[in-house]
């Protein structure tokens, strides 16, 4: 057989590369945007941010430099935010399909990453007749992202939908290059095909999210007090520190403790939101404040807060506060009607939100209410940031 005149291919099946840079004065441009079957990455029209940002110098080092007083200027906002869709042929994954995506955001860039529908995980093929005890095939998705200083990533896909007898594993690793890098990540899963009577009957589901923060050599070995840091989560060779690790395992099949408890509690969808960095600081504070304001058993009557403020301040009470309290009442009622339960916590500079609901539409409506009222996503990323919640 004659040798092929073409050089051997170094591409891997189901692998994607995304590298976004910023051209002067503030125009995003993809240095790399590649993918191979069965992964597909589709670029949509970038969303223009308003008001328009002021021009910056061509050098990446000039983006949002601290002032002489040591204070930093407001986060830099590029003129446009690209919008990418992660897709798979056939609308889902058939084990043993494996997808992997590497994302690199250069300084000052922003990127919205979403999907056009839920990621369906089809049933794993039956084991071969001669080896019925062999491990079932597993569909996998791996995503790694490196977010440079003053860059921001918004990962807001539709939920993963594992069908009956499917096996799925997911790993997402985010590295924030400095304290000025920002991340908002939504990761959620929904019970199988409800129309076919599937309520958490997957063969297995594993998901893990990690957020790391990089430091320079001095910061990696010396803490803010001037003493050498001694943290079990630190990796001095790579000069990065683990901020947060969140893992969910639904093992043991449909009768395992994870899926059995979800069915028993009537939970049809659960998910996680991770917020880190200056772009999403106000959003993280908003979630923490709203959770602290939730009514609790044995607490005072809901609405006393407004009445007390009106008695103390009278006409001085701000309209914005009244509107927020009125909105909170409507949202709490929505949570009761849709069976939404949620909690939040601060973890090493990030904010972690966990939520669950009876149906995916209820969770979607709740997220749209929270994100929409707070406003950071649509203000800093345009309309594309809310696309998966419509």
Secondary structure, DSSP 8 states (H G I E B T S, - for coil): ----SS------TTEEEEEEEEETTTEEEEEEEEE-TTEEEEEEEEEE-SS------SSGGGTT---TTS---S----SEEEEEEEEEGGGEEETT-EEEEEEEE-TT-EEEEE-SS-EEEE------TT-TTS----EEEEEEEEE-TT-EEEEE---EEE-TT-EEEEEEEEEESSTT-EEEEEEEEE-S-GGGT-SS--SEEEEEEEEEEE--HHHHHB-TTSSB---TTEETTTTEEEEEEEEEEE-SGGGSHHHHHHHHHT--EEEEEEEESGGGHHHHHHHHHHHHTS--TTS--TTHHHHHHHHHHGGGS-HHHHHHHHHHHHHHHHHHHHT-EEEEEEETTEEEEEEEESSHHHHHHHHHHHHHHH-HHHHHH-GGGGGGG-
